[in-house]
Amino acid sequence: MWSNCRVRLLNLSQRIAFNPTQAVYRRCFSITPLTMAIARDPNTLSNYDAWRVRHTTANLRIDFEEKALRGSVLLELESLTDKASKSIILDSSYLAVSSVKLGSTPLKWEIKPRLGPNGEPMHIEVPEGAAKGETVKLEIEVATTSKCTALQWLTPAQTSNKKAPFMFSQCQAIHARSLFPCQDTPDVKSTYDFNITSPYVVVASGVAVPGGSETKGSETLYKFHQKVPIPAYLFALASGDIVTAPIGKKSVVATGPNELQDSKWELEHDMDKFMDAAEKTVFPYKWGEYNVLVLPPSFPYGGQFPF
């Protein structure tokens, strides 16, 4: 099972440092009616002051040949106004969207011109609006493109055993919008369900659903659930020739076959001590398991990314 914590190591001799805080500075730039939330983040184009994503279901297939994710996302949004907002605006960037439905009803939608690094706002018409507190469910058919800024695709030659390709995501800081339309701001946190199909093993920033894997032909459907609401930039996937080993009471390490024993040796003696110290300092760990993904040597970053 996978918690919403992932460690990325450039090499095994790197020390793992726990950094529980990240400063994010935002400025208030608008005044809104008291019936709406305050939109504080200038780097999202979404109208999250009128609608708020509460749950996200990602039904995606990893296409290694075309280097793309394809499928649908189901966004469950709560209305923060009493039918005052007739459109939902989502962040998007270099996406190929084919349809949007509210239940079984197709909706009118438009992707507006690009606004620099903030991407292209996607406007979805909701003619009737929704009462305050009401939840609407949008299903969006989507695929990533060659301009996606959140995914890196490694060839087999870029992995240690040279046997299989490898894909991983990096959505921080505002790259989740290039995976699927979303409210790409740390002001919005959502629970997640991941239903990810791939010819190779998948790990995600969620807890694996027991017995959730289903193999059909050369591909397997992997299911994960993230019960703790997280911002879109912590949506994470990796897929490739991945194996795992236990490194603590509630921790496993996942990596390539060539790195498994060294990774296990590096982490297993200290992981429980690390978790005990962290829990005594802050609060009991909420995500069930604290697991570690050691990426291939070609990964261009070093250090720890706490989810």
C-alpha positions in Angstrom: 0.0 0.0 0.0 1.2 3.5 -0.8 0.8 6.5 1.4 1.0 10.1 0.1 4.7 10.3 0.8 7.4 9.6 -1.8 11.2 9.9 -1.5 13.2 10.5 -4.6 16.9 9.7 -4.4 19.6 10.6 -7.0 21.9 8.1 -5.4 21.7 5.8 -2.4 24.4 7.6 -0.5 22.2 10.6 -0.2 20.9 11.3 3.3 17.2 11.6 3.7 16.2 14.8 5.5 12.8 15.4 6.9 11.4 18.8 6.0 7.8 19.0 7.4 7.2 22.6 6.3 7.1 24.4 3.0 6.4 28.1 2.9 3.9 29.1 0.2 3.3 32.7 -0.2 0.0 34.0 -1.6 -1.4 37.4 -2.0 -5.1 38.4 -1.8 -6.0 40.2 -4.9 -9.7 40.5 -5.1 -12.8 41.2 -3.0 -15.7 38.8 -3.4 -19.2 38.7 -1.9 -19.5 37.0 1.5 -21.5 34.2 -0.2 -18.3 33.1 -2.0 -14.9 31.9 -0.8 -11.9 34.2 -1.3 -9.7 33.3 -4.3 -6.1 33.9 -3.0 -4.0 32.2 -5.6 -2.9 34.2 -8.6 -1.4 31.1 -10.4 -4.7 29.3 -10.9 -7.2 30.3 -13.5 -10.0 28.3 -11.9 -13.0 29.9 -10.2 -12.4 27.9 -7.0 -14.1 30.7 -5.1 -17.4 29.5 -6.6 -16.8 25.7 -7.0 -14.5 23.4 -4.9 -13.3 20.0 -6.0 -14.0 17.5 -3.1 -13.1 14.2 -4.8 -11.2 13.2 -7.9 -11.4 9.8 -9.7 -8.6 9.3 -12.3 -9.4 6.5 -14.8 -6.3 6.5 -16.9 -4.3 4.2 -19.2 -0.5 4.7 -19.5 0.4 4.5 -23.2 4.2 3.9 -23.4 4.2 3.8 -27.2 2.6 7.2 -27.6 4.0 8.6 -24.3 0.6 9.7 -23.1 -2.0 9.2 -20.5 -5.5 8.6 -21.8 -8.9 8.1 -20.2 -11.2 10.2 -18.0 -11.4 12.0 -14.8 -14.5 12.4 -12.6 -14.5 15.6 -10.6 -17.0 16.0 -7.7 -17.4 19.7 -7.1 -19.3 21.5 -4.3 -21.1 24.7 -5.2 -20.0 27.5 -2.9 -22.8 29.8 -4.1 -26.6 29.6 -4.3 -26.9 29.1 -8.1 -24.9 32.3 -8.7 -22.2 30.7 -10.8 -23.3 29.2 -14.2 -19.8 28.1 -15.3 -17.0 26.0 -13.9 -13.5 27.2 -14.8 -10.7 24.7 -14.5 -6.9 24.9 -15.1 -5.6 23.1 -18.1 -2.4 23.1 -20.1 -1.6 21.4 -23.4 -4.5 18.9 -23.0 -6.6 17.1 -25.6 -10.1 17.1 -24.2 -12.8 15.3 -26.2 -16.0 15.6 -24.0 -17.5 16.8 -20.8 -20.6 15.3 -19.2 -22.7 16.1 -16.1 -24.0 12.7 -15.3 -25.0 11.5 -18.7 -25.7 14.9 -20.1 -23.1 16.5 -22.5 -22.1 20.0 -21.5 -20.9 22.9 -23.6 -17.2 23.7 -22.9 -14.4 25.8 -24.3 -10.7 26.0 -23.7 -9.7 29.7 -23.8 -6.4 31.1 -25.2 -3.2 30.3 -23.3 -2.2 32.8 -20.6 1.6 32.1 -20.4 2.8 29.5 -17.8 -0.6 29.5 -16.1 -2.0 27.5 -19.1 -5.4 27.6 -20.8 -8.6 28.1 -18.7 -11.3 25.6 -19.5 -14.8 27.0 -19.2 -17.7 24.5 -18.7 -21.3 25.8 -18.8 -23.6 24.7 -16.0 -26.8 26.5 -17.1 -28.8 25.8 -13.9 -25.9 26.4 -11.5 -26.3 24.5 -8.2 -27.5 25.3 -4.7 -25.0 26.1 -2.1 -23.5 22.9 -0.7 -24.8 20.8 -3.7 -22.3 18.5 -5.4 -22.1 18.1 -9.2 -20.1 15.3 -10.9 -18.2 16.2 -14.1 -16.8 13.4 -16.3 -14.0 14.7 -18.6 -12.5 12.6 -21.4 -8.9 13.7 -21.7 -5.5 12.7 -23.0 -2.1 14.3 -22.4 0.0 15.6 -25.4 3.6 15.8 -26.3 3.8 19.2 -24.7 2.8 17.8 -21.2 5.1 19.3 -18.6 4.2 16.9 -15.8 5.5 13.6 -17.2 8.9 12.2 -18.0 9.4 9.1 -20.1 12.6 7.1 -19.8 13.7 4.6 -22.4 14.9 1.2 -21.2 18.5 2.4 -21.8 17.9 5.1 -19.1 17.1 2.5 -16.4 19.6 0.3 -14.6 18.7 -3.1 -16.0 17.8 -1.8 -19.5 14.8 -4.0 -19.8 11.7 -1.8 -19.7 10.7 1.9 -20.1 9.8 4.0 -17.1 7.4 6.8 -16.6 7.0 9.2 -13.6 5.1 12.4 -12.9 6.3 15.6 -11.3 3.3 18.0 -10.8 4.9 20.5 -8.5 4.3 23.4 -8.7 1.5 23.9 -11.3 2.0 21.0 -13.7 -1.0 18.9 -12.7 -3.1 20.9 -15.1 -1.1 19.3 -17.9 -2.4 15.8 -16.8 -6.1 16.6 -16.6 -8.4 19.7 -16.0 -8.3 20.5 -12.3 -8.2 23.2 -9.7 -4.4 23.4 -9.6 -3.8 25.3 -6.4 -2.7 24.3 -2.9 -5.8 26.2 -1.7 -7.9 23.2 -2.9 -7.5 19.7 -1.5 -9.3 16.6 -2.7 -9.5 12.9 -1.9 -8.6 10.6 -4.8 -9.3 7.3 -6.4 -6.7 6.1 -8.9 -7.7 3.5 -11.5 -4.5 3.2 -13.6 -3.9 0.7 -16.4 -0.4 -0.1 -17.5 1.7 -3.0 -19.0 4.1 -2.4 -16.1 3.8 -2.1 -12.3 2.2 1.2 -11.1 2.6 3.1 -7.8 0.7 6.2 -7.0 0.2 8.8 -4.2 -2.6 6.7 -2.7 -3.0 3.4 -0.7 -3.3 0.3 -2.9 -6.8 -1.2 -2.8 -6.6 -4.7 -1.4 -7.3 -7.2 -4.2 -7.9 -4.3 -6.6 -5.5 -5.3 -9.4 -7.1 -6.9 -12.5 -5.0 -8.3 -15.3 -6.3 -8.4 -18.9 -4.0 -9.6 -21.5 -0.7 -7.7 -21.3 -2.0 -4.9 -19.1 -3.0 -4.6 -15.5 -5.5 -2.3 -13.8 -4.0 -0.9 -10.5 -6.3 0.7 -8.0 -5.4 3.2 -5.2 -7.3 5.3 -2.8 -6.2 8.5 -1.1 -8.4 9.2 1.9 -6.6 12.3 3.1 -7.4 15.4 0.9 -4.3 16.5 -1.0 -3.7 19.4 -3.5 -3.4 18.6 -7.2 0.3 19.1 -7.3 0.7 16.0 -5.1 -1.0 13.7 -7.6 1.7 11.3 -8.5 2.3 8.2 -10.7 5.2 6.0 -11.6 5.2 2.9 -13.8 8.0 0.6 -15.0 10.0 -2.5 -13.9 9.3 -1.9 -10.2 9.7 -4.4 -7.3 9.2 -3.9 -3.6 10.6 -4.9 -0.2 9.6 -4.2 3.4 11.7 -1.6 5.2 9.7 -1.0 8.4 6.5 -1.8 10.3 4.4 0.2 7.9 6.8 1.0 5.1 8.1 -0.6 1.9 10.6 0.5 -0.7 9.8 0.3 -4.4 12.5 0.6 -7.1 14.2 -1.2 -10.0 15.3 -4.9 -9.5 19.0 -3.8 -9.6 18.6 -1.3 -6.8 16.3 -3.2 -4.5 18.8 -4.7 -2.1 20.9 -1.6 -1.8 17.8 0.5 -1.3 16.5 -1.9 1.4 19.8 -1.8 3.2 19.9 2.0 3.1 16.5 2.5 4.6 15.4 -0.5 6.7 17.5 0.3 9.8 16.2 3.8 10.3 12.7 4.0 8.8 10.8 3.1 12.0 13.1 5.4 14.0 12.3 8.2 11.6 8.6 7.6 11.8 8.6 7.4 15.6 10.5 10.6 15.9 8.2 12.4 13.4 5.0 11.2 15.1 6.3 12.3 18.5 7.1 15.7 17.1 3.9 16.3 15.2 1.0 13.8 15.3 0.3 10.2 14.4 0.8 9.4 10.7 -2.6 9.6 9.0 -1.9 7.9 5.7 -1.6 4.3 6.8 1.8 3.5 5.3 4.9 5.5 4.6 6.5 4.1 1.5 9.5 5.1 -0.5 10.0 5.1 -4.3 13.7 5.2 -5.4 13.7 6.3 -9.0 16.1 5.4 -11.8 19.5 7.2 -11.9 18.3 9.4 -14.8 15.9 11.2 -12.4 17.0 14.8 -12.7 16.3 15.8 -9.0 17.6 14.8 -5.6 16.1 15.0 -2.2 12.8 14.3 -0.5 9.3 15.3 -1.5 6.9 14.9 1.4 3.3 14.3 0.3 
